[in-house]
Amino acid sequence: MQFYRNEERRNVDDGYTSISFPFLQIVSPDFFIKADLNKTMLAGYLNSCSAVQKFVSKNNYNPVKMLLEKIKRHWSMNEFRTVTFH
């Protein structure tokens, strides 16, 4: 998906290191999002990503559907799991 991300997202992913700022850098901890999700919520989150939408537009299929199919037998529909996004 990284090839389908927009430039602004790349800045976030690289910690804004490609942009020079006129002040000293402050070392910060890694940031992440941790949430308890079921498969429907995970699919909704992933499908809301602009990179997924660009991928679907260029390739005419949704990779999220493939992911959900692969995890189907390991994760029941109403089961909640803790998911961490970095």
ZAKEKOL-677405 format. One record per residue: residue in three letters; x, y, z of N, C-alpha, C, CB in turn. Coordinates in steps of 0.2 Angstrom, whole numbers, plus 5000, padded with zeros to 4 digits. Last residue first. Glycine has a CB too. Layout:
BEGIN
ALAXYZXYZXYZXYZ;...
% end
This chain:
BEGIN
HIS500450075070501050125071501150175066501750085071;PHE499150005078499350035072499950085074498750075068;THR498549865085498949915086499249945079499549895090;VAL497049785092497449795086497849865087496949805079;THR496349665101496749725101497149735095497149725108;ARG494749605096495449595097495749665097495749545091;PHE493149525098493549585098494249575099493349635103;GLU492049435087492649435092493049505092493049375091;ASN491149425077490949475083491549475088490349445086;MET491749335068491549405066491349455072490849395062;SER493349265073492649265072492349335071492249225078;TRP494749225066494449285070493749285068494849345068;HIS495249125059495649135065495249185069496349155063;ARG494549115047494449055051494849065058494748995048;LYS494749245041494149225043494149165048493749205037;ILE495949295036495949285043495249265046496049355047;LYS495749285022496249255025496249245033496949285023;GLU494649375021494549305019495149265022494549295011;LEU495249495024494749475028494649395027494149515027;LEU496149505013496449505020495849475025496649575023;MET495249525003495749465003495949455010496349474998;LYS494649645006494249585006494649525006493849584999;VAL495749725005495549715012495049655012495049785014;PRO496049744992496449694995496149685002497149724996;ASN494849754979494949774986495449724990494349794989;TYR495149794962494949744967495149774974495249674966;ASN495649884952494949854951494849794956494849834944;ASN496849954953496849884952496249844951497249854957;LYS496550094955497050074950496949994948497750094952;SER495550094965495450124959495950104953495550204960;VAL496150014975495549994972495450024965494950004976;PHE497250114978497350044976496750014972497549994981;LYS496450214983496850224977497050164974497550264978;GLN495950154994495450184989495850194982495150244991;VAL497050135001496650074999496250094993496250045005;ALA497450265004497950225000497550154997498550195004;SER496450315012496550345005496950295001496750415005;CYS495550215022496150235021496250255013496750185022;SER494350145024494350215025494950255023494150245032;ASN494650015025494350035019494250115019493650005018;LEU495150005038495549995032495350025026495749925032;TYR493950025045494550075046494950065040494950055053;GLY493149925041492949995040493550045041492450015045;ALA493849815045493749825038493549895037493149775036;LEU493749835059494449835056494349845048494849765057;MET492349815061492749885063493349885059492749895070;THR492249685057491849735054492249805055491149735056;LYS493049615067493249615060492949675056493149545057;ASN493249725081493049665078493149675071492249655079;LEU494549805092494049805086493849735084494449835080;ASP495249905102494949845102494349845097494549825109;ALA496749995098496049995099495749915099495750035093;LYS498050105098497850035100497150045101498250015107;ILE499250195089498450195090498350115092498050215085;PHE500750275093500350225090499650235092500650155092;PHE502350355092501650355093501250305090501350425090;ASP503850345101503450325095502750335097503650245094;PRO504350505109504250435109503850415102503850415115;SER505550625102504850605105504850535105504350645100;VAL506750745103506650675103505950665106507250635106;ILE506650895094506550865100506350785099505850895104;GLN507750985085507350935085507250905092507650875081;LEU507851165084508151105086507551045087508451105093;PHE507151255070507251245077507551175078506651255081;PRO506651265057507151315059507151315067506851385057;PHE506651105048506251155052506851205055505851125058;SER506551015033506951055038506551105042507551085035;ILE505850855030505750925030506150965035504950945032;SER506150725032506350755026506150835025505950715020;THR505650695044506350695044506550725037506750635045;TYR504350665048504450725046505250745045504150785050;GLY504250525050504350565056504550635054504850535060;ASP503850455039504550465040504750505046504850485034;ASP502450465040502750395041503550405042502650355035;VAL502250595037502050575044502450505045501250555044;ASN502650605024502950645029502850615036502650715028;ARG501750515018502450495018502850535024502750505011;ARG500550595019500650535023501350505024500150475020;GLU500850685009500750705016500850645021500050745017;GLU500850614997501450645000501450665007501650704996;ASN499850464999499950524997500550555000499350574998;ARG500050284994499950344999500150404996500450325006;TYR500350184986499750224985499650274990499150174985;PHE501550124990501550164984500950204982501650104978;GLN501150065002501550125003501550164996502250105005;MET500449945000500050005000500450065000499550005006;
% end
